[in-house]
Amino acid sequence: MSNYNAKIEISAGKKTKSIFDSIEIDNKFYDENPTKTNFSLDKKITIKIEAQEIQHLRANLNSTLRLVQASNDSIESVNI
């Protein structure tokens, strides 16, 4: 069991699915991740992160939120 966990819910209107697709793929190819990170999509993106150490949780939260912001900014820059 983890000592620390976080749950983030994100809704971005029409961009929600595109943002989910871009951040979820990144998690699939990061085997050495010291946290357990799960992404799901319903009407909004739900991100659950579990970690044994608070530093790992913080680092993963920062990285994930930056990916969400970068995805959103990229979508907006091409006016999709």
C-alpha positions in Angstrom: 0.0 0.0 0.0 1.1 3.5 -0.7 1.6 6.1 2.0 0.6 9.1 -0.2 -2.0 9.5 -2.9 -3.6 12.2 -5.0 -6.6 12.4 -7.3 -7.0 15.1 -10.0 -10.0 15.6 -12.1 -9.8 17.7 -15.2 -12.5 18.9 -17.6 -11.5 20.9 -20.7 -14.7 20.8 -22.7 -14.2 19.6 -26.3 -10.4 19.3 -25.7 -10.8 16.7 -22.8 -10.4 13.6 -25.0 -7.4 15.0 -26.9 -5.6 16.0 -23.7 -6.3 12.5 -22.3 -4.9 10.8 -25.3 -1.7 12.8 -25.2 -1.0 12.4 -21.5 -2.1 8.8 -21.2 0.3 7.5 -23.8 3.2 9.1 -21.9 2.4 7.0 -18.8 2.5 3.7 -20.8 6.1 4.1 -21.8 7.5 5.2 -18.4 8.3 1.9 -16.8 10.7 3.2 -14.2 8.1 5.5 -12.7 8.4 5.2 -8.9 4.7 6.1 -8.5 1.6 4.2 -9.5 -0.3 6.4 -11.9 -3.7 5.6 -13.4 -5.6 7.7 -16.0 -9.2 7.3 -16.8 -11.7 9.2 -19.0 -15.4 9.6 -18.6 -16.8 13.1 -19.0 -13.6 14.3 -17.4 -10.0 13.1 -17.0 -9.3 11.4 -13.7 -5.7 11.0 -12.6 -4.8 8.9 -9.6 -1.3 8.8 -8.3 0.1 6.7 -5.4 3.6 6.8 -4.0 5.6 5.6 -1.1 7.5 8.9 -0.8 6.0 12.4 -0.8 8.8 13.6 -3.1 7.8 11.1 -5.7 4.2 12.1 -5.5 5.1 15.8 -5.8 7.4 15.2 -8.8 4.7 13.1 -10.6 2.0 15.7 -9.9 4.2 18.5 -11.3 5.1 16.5 -14.4 1.5 15.4 -15.0 0.1 18.9 -14.6 2.8 20.3 -16.9 1.9 17.7 -19.6 -1.8 18.6 -19.3 -1.0 22.3 -19.7 1.3 21.7 -22.6 -1.3 19.5 -24.3 -4.0 22.2 -23.8 -1.6 24.9 -25.1 -0.8 22.9 -28.2 -4.4 22.3 -29.0 -5.2 26.0 -28.5 -2.3 27.1 -30.7 -3.7 25.3 -33.7 -7.3 26.3 -32.9 -8.8 22.8 -33.0 
